[in-house]
Amino acid sequence: MPDIVIAFFSLGLLAGLIKSDLKVPKATYETLSILLMLTLGLKGGMALHGQTHTLDYLELLTIVAMGLIIPLSLYPLLLKLIKLPRTDAISIAAHYGSVSAGTFAVVMAMVEFSHLPIKPETTLYLVLLELPAIIVMLWLYRHLQAKDSTDAGNSTNSSVLHEAMTSRGVVLLCGGVLIGWVYGTEGMAPITPMLLGGFKTLLALFLLEMGITTAKVCFPLPYKQWRLLAFAGVAPFVLAWVGILIGLLLELPQGSTLVLAGLSASASYIAAPAAIKAAIPDANIGLAMLASLGITFPVNVLIGLPLYQHWIAQFY
């Protein structure tokens, strides 16, 4: 059977489809997302405690490069084949180059549930993949804007970097990694039962809200955007192979390869929308949310991740 947390996503999706009055209060959802990202960072930092001398920096640089190459490769496809306006092509490429913290939490739970081997630095993959796509696509937007008009765009490259680096998700993840790394298992003992022990509960409630939100975003489907809907449904299975091949190339353990596949197949619906909405006012964030949260997220959670795990198992 699939991990229990998937059942909560399905429950939320069903509740949304039948128009139930079930909802997670906004303040509760905000608290859940903060605790979830902080817990993910702490878990990664604790795994790194005493292990930093073994870090493979070539591996980490390769993953950063992946975060740059994926959105730049998707942009012309979205522009020419999916026939999106330039600003929307840039926006959605940034969303799909960046990654989903919710998908990361689910795939990490799958790795623990299946007792798959994993490298200590695997939690860093989320941070390393979340930022580069947003930064490079905002840079591309500013570059193309400047070519169109010498007066266009007041923000500098440094402001783009500042916006990305100071976003809530990045601060919580990086801060959690740092705290967990410094304090280790012993130092973290006073808060371990609440945060780490309750991780599955936090994730289950978070996914319940994600299911409700997915139903709201998806229905009724805007059939005029059928090309984008098809892209959002097919892209995860193609992008997952990017993560799988890089994991095999880097000779990562099975669990780390699964995490990398899940991340590369995912699309951001937290960090990217906030950054893009602020920097590209003309971009249709609703379209990006429809694709990333409405289609790609449930495809990954309900179908993709178990399939990626099966594919990866054939190589180990």
N, C-alpha and C positions, 0 to 999 in steps of 0.2 A: 504493500500500500504506500501511497505517497506520504510525505511528511505531513504531520497533523496541521501545520500552519497553512498549508494549501487549502485545507477545508474551510478555514476562516475567510480566505479570499473568495472562495466559491459562495459562501454564505452571504457575504457582502454584495457580490455580483447579483445573486438571486434576489436579494432584498431590493436592490436598485431596479432590477428589471420588472418586478411586480409592483413597483412604486410604494413600497412599505415606508412607514414614517421612521424607520430605524435610521439613526445617524449618530456619528461620533462628534460630540461638541468640538468646535474649532479649537478652543483652549486645550482640550484633552489631546487632540491630534497634534497640536504644536508641541505639547509636552512629550508625547510619544516619539515624535520625530527627533527631538533634541536628545532624549534618553537613548534612542536607538543608535544614532550616530556617535554619541559619546561612548556608549558601550562597545560598539565596533572598534573604535579607536583604542580603548583601554585593553580589549582582548588582544589586539595586534601588538600594542606596546608591551604587554606582559610576555607575549611570545618572543619578543625581541630582547627582553631583559637578559643580559649576559651573553647575547648571541651576535652583537653587532660586528664583531671581528670576522664573522663568517659571511657577511653580506656580499652578494655577487653584484657589483656595481654595473657590470656589462648587462646583466639581466634587467636591472632597473632602468638603464638607459634605453634598452630595446623596447621596453614597455612604454616609456615616454614617447619614443619614436612612433610606436603603433598608434598612440593617441593623436599624433599629428597627421599621420598618413591616412587614416580612415576618413576623417572629415574632408580632407582635400581631395580624396578619391571619389567621395560621394557627391560632392558639389556639382561637377559637370553632369553626372547622371541625373540628379534632381532637376537641374536646369534644362537639359536637352531632352531627356527621355520622359521624365515625369511632368515636364513642361510647367514648372513653378516659376513665378516671378523671382528675380534675382535675390531680393531680400529674404523671401521665404526659403529659397534654395540654401542660402547661407545659414539661416536660422535652423532649418531641419538638419543640415549637415553637422552643425554644432551640437545639436541634441543627440544625434546618433554617434558622433565621435566621442562625446562625453558619456558618462555611464550612470546607471541607476543604483542608488544606495539600497533601495528596496530589493532589487534583484540580487545584489551582493549579499544582503542579509539572508535571503532565502537559500542561495547557493552555499553559503557558509554553513547554514543549518543542515543542508543535505550532506555536505562533506563530513560533519560531525556525526550525523545519523548513520552514514555508511562506513564510518571509521576509515576514511581514506587518508593516506599520508599527505602531509602539507608542509611547506616551508614556513619558517617563522615570519618572513617578510611578506607573506601573501596579502596581509591586510593593507600593506602599502600600495598594492595595485589599484585600489579604489581611488586613493588620493592622486596617484601618478597618472591615472587615466581621466579623471574628472576635469582637470584644469587645461591641459594642452589644447584640446579641441575648441574649447570656448575662446581661449586667447587667440589661436591662429585664425579662427573664422571671424572674430571681431577685427583682427588686423586686416584680413582680406577685405572685409566690408569697408573699412576706412581707406584702404588702398584704392579700391575701385571707385569709391566716392570721390577721392581726391583726383582721380583721373578724369572724372566727369566734370568736376568743378573745383577750382583752386580754393574756393571759399568754403567748401563742404567739410563738415566735421570739426568740432572744436576740441574733442577729447584727444589726448596724447596716448601713445602706446603705454606709457607708465601708468596712466589712469586706468586703462583696461586691465593691466596686471594687478593694480591695487584692488580694483573691484573684485576680481576673481580670487585673489589671495585672502581677502578679508570677508568673504561670504561665510554665512553661518556654518554650512556643512564643512568647509575647509578648516575653519577655526576649531570646530568640535572634534573632527577626525584627527587633525594634526595635534591638537592639545591633548586628546585622549591617548594617542600613541606616545607622546612625550611623557605624560604622567605615568602610564603603564610601564614604559621602558625604565624610568627612573626608580619607581617604587617596587616593581616586580610583584610576585605572588604574595610575599610576606607583607610588604607595605600596603598592598591592596586588600588584605584580609578583612578589615572592618566594613568595607562596602561591597565585597564580593557577593555575599548572599543576596543582596537586594538587586544590584545591577546585573551581574553576570549570571546569577542563579535565576533571575527573572527574565532573561533574554528572550526565551521562547514565548513567554506571555506578552512581552512588549511587541514582538514581531507579529504574533497572532492578531492583536488588537489593531496594529498598524495596517496589516493586510485586510482586515475587515473593512476599514475605512477606504482602502485602495479599491476594494471590490465595489463599494457603493459609488465612489467617484468615477470608476471606469464605466459603470452603467449609465451615469449621467452624461459623460463625455461622448459615449458611443451611440446612444440611441436618442432620436432617430439618426441613422447614418447618413452623412451627406454624399449621396451616390455620385454627385457631379465630380467629386474628388476620388473617383475610383482608382486612378493611377497611384495616388498617394496611399490609399488604403491597401492596394496590392503590394506596394513597396514595403509598407509597415508590417505586412504579414509575412513576406518572403525574406526581407533583409536579415532578421535574426538568425535564420538557418545558414545564410551565406557568411555573415560576419562571425558566427560562432567558429567556423572553420579557420578564420584568421587567428583567433585565440588558440585553437587546438594546434595548428601548425607551428605557431611560435612557441607554445608550451613544449611541443615535441623537439623543436630545434634547440631550445634551451635545456632540454633534458630535465624538465620540472617533474616532481612527483605527481601522481595521478590527481590528487585533490587540488593542487595548485593549478594544474592544467584545466580542470573543470571550472575553477573560479575564474580563470582568465577567459575561458570560452564564454561563460555566462556574462561576464562584464563586456566583452567585445560584442556580444549579441544584443546587449541592452541599449536603452536610450534614456537620457536624463529627463526627469520631469520635476526636479527641484532646483538644482543649481543653474542649469542652462536657461530655463524660462525666465528666472529672475535677472540673470545677466543680459540676456538678449533683449528682454522687454525694456530694460533701462538704456541700452546702447543703440538699439535699432527700432525706433518707434514705429516704423512702417511695417515691420514683420508681423505676420498673423500668428500670435502665440496660440490661439485656439486650434489652428491646424497642427501645430507642433505637438500640442497636448493630446489631440485626437490620435495622432500617429504613435507617439511615444507611450502615453499612458493608456489610451483607449484600445490600441491594437497590439503593439509590441510587448508591453508588460504582461498582459494576460497570456499571450502566445508563449512567452518564455516560461512563465510560472506554471501554466497548466500543461503545456506540451513540450516546449523546447528543452528545459533543463534536464528532465529525465532522459530525453533523446540524446542530448550531448553527453550525458554520463555513459549511456550505452555505446555511443561512437568511441569515446575515449577509452573505454574498457577494452576495446579490440586491440589497442596498441600496447597494453601493459600485461 
